[in-house]
């Protein structure tokens, strides 16, 4: 029975975590808005060179500058994913307190680097964006465990947080608008850096030292609580621990041992979820990293028109918070349906995610097709499909890792999936270089190749569906055979009717 105090603390933990993910965790994915300001200030301006058009007029060739900005985002997105395994290992080994303090330190350091960066020190953008990316992912990872406090709505909470993470990309468009109204970039970034105070306070008061278990035990307490002992106040931080003399129920003693970390990594589920995430993520990262030069080409160099489309993209990204929970509703609602005969609880959970994975792959395919069509007004629809897909993919992947693998390996498995997908995401810079050097800046053929690559993402939902159905069918047949063997032999003898 949950106390009223715990319910209040749960609600406050959820709301403040939502704000943390919404305004801090993932704002590097609003990079396109920030690039617009940095280019106007002359960052990497030394990479621009004078060139002569076919008609003899002099123009500036800034493809080198665009390559530097693309490389900054490529490295940051790679570090964001590749170091997730380190983040997950730190989280599993040392617990929430150490993991969050590590993430907050990186995140705040990156913001301060942005605040003090100048065109002369443009190279500061490389470590700054990488620190923000890695620290932001640690904030998201630590907040996702809050879903364990909400039982039946666990998947919905996970996707809400992932949707807020996606929406945080809108922070840079707010910085862009503030800059337009005369507020310096340095002031905006120092204001964001001050948010680390709130992160530290949440870590102390609203999180356990270790992690939040699932399922949630009775009388569970977390964070710092104040108890009056006589006339003095004593500060106590309570983590749930199983009493030593408490015995496991008989049904738990007979359960199969959990899979080892090695068995999880070598499973078919792991391989296909990495492939699923990698191809979708590569398509998205390349789109974000090359959005500015793509819009400049389609808009014929009209700076005001480019700014208009970048603002539209940023505001569309902010809708991730509204779209993300839809994925959780789909999984939670499908989970409440009667399970297929012979299907275990874990298989029913996995089966509930099949529709989500299939929709995500279908949306990613639609997004890739739209992004391949070189028509400027169509990009509004491209923005919408990209944000919907982006809001689905991380929430679905997070929920799947929580369902498919043992809880004690969640941080490591979550991080390893991201880490391996990061290797493929490095191809985005190679793709950008191929477009610029060999395709004369026209990405049509590259977009077609990436669209074909996205088709491989359908292998994951198909595998999960077939896995669950096959095991359910085998178990149902085994149960029928068992029932048949328990029927007395006389009852199984054929009945001969006399004529």
C-alpha positions as CSV (number, residue, x, y, z in Angstrom):
1,X,0.0,0.0,0.0
2,X,1.5,3.3,-1.1
3,X,1.5,6.2,1.3
4,X,0.2,9.6,0.3
5,X,3.7,11.0,0.9
6,X,5.2,8.6,-1.6
7,X,2.5,9.4,-4.2
8,X,3.3,13.2,-3.8
9,X,7.1,12.5,-4.2
10,X,6.4,10.2,-7.2
11,X,4.5,13.0,-8.9
12,X,7.1,15.6,-8.1
13,X,9.9,13.3,-9.3
14,X,8.0,12.7,-12.6
15,X,7.3,16.4,-13.2
16,X,10.8,17.7,-12.5
17,X,12.3,14.8,-14.5
18,X,10.0,15.8,-17.4
19,X,11.3,19.4,-17.2
20,X,14.9,18.2,-17.0
21,X,14.5,16.1,-20.2
22,X,12.5,18.9,-21.9
23,X,14.9,21.8,-21.4
24,X,18.4,20.2,-21.0
25,X,18.9,16.5,-22.0
26,X,18.8,16.6,-25.8
27,X,19.1,20.1,-27.0
28,X,22.1,19.3,-29.2
29,X,19.7,18.0,-31.7
30,X,18.5,21.5,-32.3
31,X,22.0,22.0,-33.8
32,X,20.6,23.4,-37.1
33,X,19.2,26.5,-35.3
34,X,22.5,27.1,-33.5
35,X,24.6,26.7,-36.7
36,X,22.6,29.5,-38.3
37,X,23.8,31.9,-35.5
38,X,27.4,30.5,-35.5
39,X,27.8,31.0,-39.2
40,X,26.6,34.6,-39.0
41,X,29.2,35.2,-36.3
42,X,32.0,33.8,-38.4
43,X,32.7,30.5,-36.7
44,X,35.0,28.3,-39.0
45,X,35.0,31.3,-41.3
46,X,38.6,30.6,-42.3
47,X,37.3,27.6,-44.2
48,X,35.5,29.8,-46.7
49,X,37.3,30.7,-49.9
50,X,36.8,33.0,-52.9
51,X,35.6,31.3,-56.0
52,X,34.7,32.3,-59.5
53,X,31.3,31.5,-61.2
54,X,31.0,30.4,-64.8
55,X,29.9,34.0,-65.6
56,X,33.1,35.4,-64.1
57,X,31.5,36.8,-60.9
58,X,33.2,36.4,-57.6
59,X,31.5,34.4,-54.8
60,X,32.4,32.8,-51.5
61,X,32.7,29.0,-51.4
62,X,31.8,28.0,-47.9
63,X,31.6,24.2,-48.4
64,X,34.6,23.8,-46.1
65,X,32.8,25.7,-43.4
66,X,29.7,23.5,-43.8
67,X,31.9,20.4,-43.6
68,X,33.3,21.6,-40.3
69,X,29.9,22.1,-38.8
70,X,28.8,18.7,-40.1
71,X,31.9,17.1,-38.6
72,X,31.1,18.8,-35.2
73,X,27.7,17.3,-35.1
74,X,28.9,13.9,-36.5
75,X,31.5,13.6,-33.6
76,X,29.0,14.8,-31.0
77,X,26.3,12.3,-32.1
78,X,28.9,9.5,-32.3
79,X,30.1,10.3,-28.7
80,X,26.4,10.6,-27.6
81,X,25.9,7.0,-28.6
82,X,29.3,5.3,-28.4
83,X,29.9,6.4,-24.8
84,X,26.4,5.3,-23.8
85,X,27.9,1.9,-22.9
86,X,30.3,3.6,-20.5
87,X,27.3,5.6,-19.1
88,X,25.3,2.4,-18.7
89,X,28.2,0.5,-17.0
90,X,28.7,3.4,-14.6
91,X,25.0,3.5,-13.9
92,X,24.8,-0.3,-13.2
93,X,28.0,-0.4,-11.2
94,X,27.9,2.7,-9.1
95,X,24.2,3.7,-9.1
96,X,22.2,6.8,-9.7
97,X,24.1,9.2,-7.5
98,X,27.5,8.8,-9.1
99,X,26.1,8.4,-12.6
100,X,24.1,11.6,-12.4
101,X,26.9,13.7,-10.9
102,X,29.2,12.5,-13.7
103,X,26.6,13.4,-16.3
104,X,25.9,16.8,-14.8
105,X,29.6,17.6,-14.7
106,X,30.0,16.8,-18.4
107,X,26.8,18.6,-19.5
108,X,27.6,21.8,-17.6
109,X,31.2,21.8,-18.8
110,X,30.0,21.6,-22.4
111,X,27.6,24.5,-22.0
112,X,30.3,26.7,-20.4
113,X,32.5,25.9,-23.4
114,X,29.8,27.1,-25.7
115,X,29.4,30.3,-23.6
116,X,33.0,31.2,-23.9
117,X,33.7,30.0,-27.5
118,X,34.6,32.7,-30.1
119,X,35.2,32.5,-33.9
120,X,39.0,32.5,-33.0
121,X,38.5,29.4,-30.8
122,X,36.0,27.7,-33.1
123,X,37.6,24.3,-32.3
124,X,36.0,24.6,-28.8
125,X,32.7,23.5,-30.5
126,X,34.1,19.9,-30.8
127,X,34.5,19.1,-27.1
128,X,31.6,21.3,-26.1
129,X,29.0,19.5,-28.2
130,X,30.4,16.1,-27.3
131,X,30.3,16.8,-23.5
132,X,26.7,18.1,-23.8
133,X,25.6,15.0,-25.8
134,X,27.2,12.5,-23.4
135,X,26.0,14.3,-20.3
136,X,22.5,14.8,-21.7
137,X,22.1,11.1,-22.4
138,X,23.1,10.3,-18.8
139,X,20.3,12.6,-17.6
140,X,17.8,10.7,-19.8
141,X,19.1,7.3,-18.8
142,X,18.8,8.1,-15.1
143,X,15.3,9.6,-15.5
144,X,13.9,6.6,-17.4
145,X,14.1,4.5,-14.2
146,X,11.4,6.8,-12.8
147,X,9.0,4.8,-14.9
148,X,9.4,1.9,-12.5
149,X,7.4,3.9,-9.9
150,X,4.3,3.8,-12.1
151,X,3.8,0.1,-12.7
152,X,1.1,-0.4,-15.4
153,X,2.0,2.9,-17.1
154,X,5.7,2.1,-17.2
155,X,6.1,2.1,-21.0
156,X,4.0,5.3,-21.3
157,X,6.3,7.1,-18.9
158,X,9.4,5.9,-20.7
159,X,8.1,7.3,-24.0
160,X,7.0,10.6,-22.4
161,X,10.6,11.1,-21.2
162,X,12.0,10.2,-24.6
163,X,9.5,12.6,-26.2
164,X,10.6,15.3,-23.9
165,X,14.2,14.5,-24.8
166,X,13.3,15.0,-28.5
167,X,11.5,18.2,-27.8
168,X,14.5,19.7,-26.0
169,X,16.0,20.3,-29.4
170,X,13.7,23.4,-29.5
171,X,15.9,25.0,-26.8
172,X,18.3,26.2,-29.5
173,X,15.6,27.9,-31.5
174,X,14.7,29.8,-28.3
175,X,18.4,30.8,-28.1
176,X,18.2,31.8,-31.7
177,X,15.1,34.0,-31.1
178,X,16.7,35.5,-28.0
179,X,19.8,36.3,-30.0
180,X,17.6,38.0,-32.6
181,X,16.2,40.3,-29.9
182,X,19.6,41.3,-28.7
183,X,20.4,38.8,-26.0
184,X,24.0,37.6,-26.4
185,X,24.8,33.9,-26.9
186,X,27.0,34.0,-23.8
187,X,24.1,35.1,-21.6
188,X,21.8,32.4,-22.9
189,X,24.4,29.6,-22.3
190,X,25.3,30.9,-18.8
191,X,21.6,30.8,-18.0
192,X,21.4,27.1,-19.2
193,X,24.6,26.3,-17.2
194,X,22.9,27.5,-14.1
195,X,20.4,24.7,-14.5
196,X,23.0,22.3,-13.1
197,X,22.0,23.5,-9.6
198,X,18.5,22.0,-10.2
199,X,20.0,18.8,-11.5
200,X,22.1,18.4,-8.4
201,X,19.2,19.1,-6.1
202,X,17.1,16.5,-7.9
203,X,19.9,14.0,-7.6
204,X,20.0,14.5,-3.8
205,X,16.4,14.8,-2.9
206,X,14.5,12.8,-5.6
207,X,16.6,9.8,-6.5
208,X,18.0,6.8,-4.6
209,X,21.7,6.2,-4.4
210,X,21.5,3.0,-6.4
211,X,18.5,2.6,-8.7
212,X,14.7,2.2,-8.6
213,X,13.7,-1.5,-8.7
214,X,11.0,-3.1,-10.8
215,X,8.5,-4.3,-9.8
216,X,8.3,-1.8,-7.0
217,X,8.4,-3.4,-3.6
218,X,5.9,-2.5,-0.8
219,X,6.9,0.3,1.5
220,X,9.6,1.4,-0.9
221,X,11.4,4.7,0.0
222,X,13.9,6.8,-2.0
223,X,15.6,10.1,-1.9
224,X,16.2,12.1,1.3
225,X,13.6,12.0,4.0
226,X,13.5,13.9,7.3
227,X,12.5,12.1,10.5
228,X,12.1,13.8,13.8
229,X,14.0,11.8,16.5
230,X,13.2,13.5,19.8
231,X,14.0,17.1,19.5
232,X,16.5,16.7,16.6
233,X,16.2,16.2,12.9
234,X,18.1,13.4,11.2
235,X,18.7,13.2,7.5
236,X,18.2,9.7,6.1
237,X,18.6,8.5,2.5
238,X,16.7,5.3,2.0
239,X,17.2,2.7,-0.7
240,X,15.1,-0.4,-0.8
241,X,16.9,-3.5,0.2
242,X,15.4,-7.0,0.5
243,X,15.4,-8.1,4.2
244,X,17.9,-10.9,4.8
245,X,15.4,-13.2,6.5
246,X,12.7,-12.8,3.8
247,X,12.3,-15.9,1.7
248,X,11.4,-15.9,-1.9
249,X,8.0,-17.3,-2.8
250,X,8.1,-20.9,-4.0
251,X,7.3,-19.9,-7.6
252,X,10.3,-17.6,-7.7
253,X,12.6,-20.3,-6.5
254,X,11.8,-22.4,-9.5
255,X,12.3,-19.7,-12.0
256,X,15.1,-20.1,-14.6
257,X,18.3,-18.2,-13.9
258,X,18.6,-14.9,-15.6
259,X,20.6,-14.6,-18.7
260,X,24.2,-13.5,-18.4
261,X,25.4,-10.4,-20.0
262,X,27.3,-12.4,-22.6
263,X,24.2,-14.4,-23.5
264,X,22.2,-11.2,-23.9
265,X,24.9,-9.7,-26.3
266,X,25.0,-12.9,-28.4
267,X,21.2,-13.1,-28.8
268,X,19.4,-12.5,-32.1
269,X,17.3,-9.8,-30.4
270,X,20.3,-7.8,-29.6
271,X,21.8,-8.0,-33.1
272,X,18.5,-7.0,-34.8
273,X,17.6,-4.1,-32.4
274,X,21.1,-2.7,-33.1
275,X,20.5,-3.0,-36.8
276,X,17.0,-1.4,-36.4
277,X,18.3,1.6,-34.4
278,X,21.4,2.0,-36.6
279,X,19.8,2.4,-40.0
280,X,17.0,4.7,-38.7
281,X,19.4,6.8,-36.7
282,X,21.9,7.2,-39.5
283,X,19.1,8.5,-41.8
284,X,18.0,11.0,-39.1
285,X,21.5,12.2,-38.1
286,X,22.5,12.8,-41.8
287,X,19.3,14.8,-42.3
288,X,19.9,17.0,-39.2
289,X,23.6,17.4,-39.9
290,X,23.1,18.5,-43.5
291,X,19.8,20.4,-43.1
292,X,21.4,23.9,-43.5
293,X,23.2,23.3,-46.8
294,X,20.3,21.4,-48.1
295,X,17.9,24.2,-47.4
296,X,20.3,26.8,-48.8
297,X,20.5,24.8,-52.1
298,X,16.7,24.4,-52.4
299,X,16.1,28.1,-51.4
300,X,18.6,29.4,-53.9
301,X,20.7,31.0,-51.1
302,X,17.8,33.1,-49.7
303,X,18.9,33.6,-46.1
304,X,15.5,34.7,-44.8
305,X,13.8,31.7,-46.4
306,X,16.4,29.3,-44.9
307,X,15.8,30.9,-41.5
308,X,12.0,30.4,-41.9
309,X,12.4,26.7,-42.6
310,X,14.9,26.2,-39.8
311,X,12.5,27.8,-37.4
312,X,9.7,25.6,-38.7
313,X,11.9,22.5,-38.2
314,X,12.8,23.5,-34.7
315,X,9.2,24.2,-33.6
316,X,8.1,20.9,-35.2
317,X,10.8,19.1,-33.1
318,X,9.3,20.7,-30.0
319,X,6.2,18.6,-30.6
320,X,8.1,15.4,-29.7
321,X,6.7,15.6,-26.1
322,X,3.1,15.4,-27.5
323,X,4.0,12.6,-30.0
324,X,6.2,10.4,-27.9
325,X,3.6,9.1,-25.4
326,X,1.5,7.8,-28.3
327,X,4.0,5.0,-28.7
328,X,3.7,4.2,-25.0
329,X,-0.1,4.2,-25.2
330,X,0.2,1.7,-28.1
331,X,2.4,-0.7,-26.1
332,X,0.5,-0.4,-22.8
333,X,-2.9,-0.8,-24.4
334,X,-1.7,-3.7,-26.5
335,X,-0.2,-5.3,-23.4
336,X,-3.6,-5.3,-21.6
337,X,-5.2,-7.4,-24.3
338,X,-5.7,-11.1,-23.6
339,X,-2.4,-12.9,-24.4
340,X,-2.1,-15.5,-27.1
341,X,-2.5,-19.0,-25.8
342,X,0.8,-20.4,-24.6
343,X,2.5,-17.0,-24.4
344,X,4.4,-16.1,-21.3
345,X,4.2,-12.7,-19.6
346,X,7.6,-11.6,-21.1
347,X,6.6,-12.8,-24.5
348,X,3.3,-10.9,-24.2
349,X,5.3,-7.8,-23.4
350,X,7.5,-8.3,-26.4
351,X,4.5,-9.0,-28.6
352,X,2.9,-5.7,-27.5
353,X,5.9,-3.9,-29.0
354,X,5.7,-5.4,-32.5
355,X,3.1,-2.8,-33.7
356,X,5.2,0.0,-32.3
357,X,8.4,-1.2,-34.1
358,X,6.5,-1.8,-37.4
359,X,5.0,1.7,-37.3
360,X,8.4,3.3,-36.5
361,X,10.0,1.5,-39.5
362,X,7.1,2.5,-41.8
363,X,7.3,6.2,-40.6
364,X,11.1,6.2,-41.1
365,X,10.6,4.9,-44.7
366,X,8.0,7.7,-45.3
367,X,10.4,10.3,-43.9
368,X,13.3,9.1,-46.0
369,X,11.2,9.2,-49.2
370,X,10.0,12.7,-48.5
371,X,13.5,13.9,-47.7
372,X,14.7,12.5,-51.0
373,X,12.3,14.7,-53.1
374,X,14.1,18.1,-53.8
375,X,10.9,20.2,-53.4
376,X,11.2,23.0,-50.8
377,X,7.5,23.2,-49.6
378,X,7.5,19.4,-49.2
379,X,10.1,19.7,-46.5
380,X,7.4,20.9,-44.0
381,X,5.9,17.4,-44.3
382,X,9.4,15.9,-44.1
383,X,9.9,17.7,-40.8
384,X,6.6,16.2,-39.4
385,X,7.4,12.6,-40.4
386,X,11.0,13.0,-39.1
387,X,9.8,14.2,-35.7
388,X,7.1,11.6,-35.4
389,X,9.6,8.8,-36.2
390,X,12.3,10.3,-33.9
391,X,9.8,10.4,-31.1
392,X,8.9,6.8,-31.6
393,X,12.3,5.2,-32.1
394,X,14.0,5.9,-28.8
395,X,11.0,5.3,-26.6
396,X,10.4,2.0,-28.4
397,X,14.0,0.9,-28.2
398,X,14.2,1.8,-24.5
399,X,11.1,-0.1,-23.7
400,X,12.3,-3.1,-25.7
401,X,15.6,-3.3,-23.8
402,X,13.7,-3.1,-20.5
403,X,11.5,-6.0,-21.6
404,X,13.9,-8.3,-23.5
405,X,16.8,-8.3,-21.1
406,X,17.3,-8.7,-17.3
407,X,16.9,-5.5,-15.3
408,X,20.4,-5.8,-13.8
409,X,21.9,-5.5,-17.3
410,X,19.6,-2.6,-18.5
411,X,22.2,0.1,-18.3
412,X,24.9,-1.9,-20.0
413,X,22.6,-3.3,-22.7
414,X,21.0,0.1,-23.4
415,X,24.4,1.7,-23.6
416,X,25.8,-1.1,-25.8
417,X,23.0,-0.8,-28.3
418,X,23.6,2.9,-28.6
419,X,27.4,2.4,-28.7
420,X,27.3,0.0,-31.6
421,X,24.8,2.1,-33.5
422,X,27.2,5.0,-33.2
423,X,29.8,3.1,-35.3
424,X,27.3,3.2,-38.2
425,X,26.4,6.8,-37.5
426,X,30.0,7.8,-38.4
427,X,29.1,7.1,-42.0
428,X,27.1,10.3,-42.0
429,X,30.2,12.4,-42.5
430,X,31.4,10.1,-45.3
431,X,28.0,10.4,-46.9
432,X,28.2,14.2,-46.7
433,X,31.7,14.1,-48.2
434,X,30.5,11.9,-51.1
435,X,27.6,14.3,-51.8
436,X,29.9,17.3,-51.8
437,X,32.9,15.9,-53.7
438,X,31.4,13.4,-56.2
439,X,27.7,14.3,-56.5
440,X,28.2,18.1,-56.9
441,X,26.2,18.8,-53.8
442,X,23.1,17.0,-55.1
443,X,22.1,14.3,-52.5
444,X,19.4,12.6,-54.6
445,X,21.3,9.3,-55.2
446,X,22.6,9.2,-51.6
447,X,19.0,9.7,-50.4
448,X,17.8,6.8,-52.5
449,X,20.6,4.5,-51.2
450,X,19.6,5.4,-47.6
451,X,15.9,4.8,-48.3
452,X,16.8,1.3,-49.4
453,X,18.9,0.8,-46.3
454,X,15.9,1.8,-44.1
455,X,14.0,-1.2,-45.5
456,X,16.3,-3.5,-43.4
457,X,14.8,-2.0,-40.2
458,X,11.6,-4.1,-40.8
459,X,13.6,-7.2,-40.0
460,X,13.4,-6.4,-36.2
461,X,9.6,-6.3,-35.8
462,X,9.2,-9.4,-38.0
463,X,11.7,-11.3,-35.9
464,X,10.0,-10.3,-32.6
465,X,6.6,-11.3,-34.0
466,X,7.8,-14.7,-35.2
467,X,9.8,-15.4,-32.0
468,X,6.7,-14.8,-29.8
469,X,4.3,-16.7,-32.0
470,X,6.7,-19.7,-32.4
471,X,7.3,-20.1,-28.7
472,X,3.6,-19.7,-27.9
473,X,2.7,-22.3,-30.5
474,X,5.3,-24.7,-29.2
475,X,4.2,-24.2,-25.6
476,X,0.5,-24.6,-26.5
477,X,1.2,-27.9,-28.3
478,X,3.3,-29.1,-25.3
479,X,0.4,-28.3,-22.9
480,X,-2.0,-30.2,-25.1
481,X,0.3,-33.2,-25.2
482,X,0.6,-33.1,-21.4
483,X,-3.2,-32.9,-21.0
484,X,-3.6,-35.8,-23.3
485,X,-1.1,-37.9,-21.4
486,X,-3.0,-37.3,-18.1
487,X,-6.3,-38.7,-19.5
488,X,-6.8,-42.4,-18.3
489,X,-6.0,-45.0,-21.0
490,X,-9.6,-46.3,-20.9
491,X,-10.9,-42.9,-21.7
492,X,-8.5,-42.6,-24.7
493,X,-9.5,-45.9,-26.2
494,X,-11.5,-45.6,-29.4
495,X,-15.2,-46.2,-29.1
496,X,-16.6,-48.8,-31.6
497,X,-20.2,-48.4,-32.5
498,X,-22.0,-51.7,-33.4
499,X,-24.1,-51.5,-36.6
